[in-house]
């Protein structure tokens, strides 16, 4: 929930984002989430 709010605020303040790497997912069957997401703020 907190990351959703943080990302919404970042989207309001900047023009956009660009992926700079491949997303890395957590290897867990019960919890779906990103371990690593490299982005560049535009």
Beta strands, then each sheet from edge to edge (+ up, - down):
strand 1: 17-19
strand 2: 24-25
strand 3: 34-36
strand 4: 39-41
sheet 1: 1+ 4-
sheet 2: 2+ 3-
end
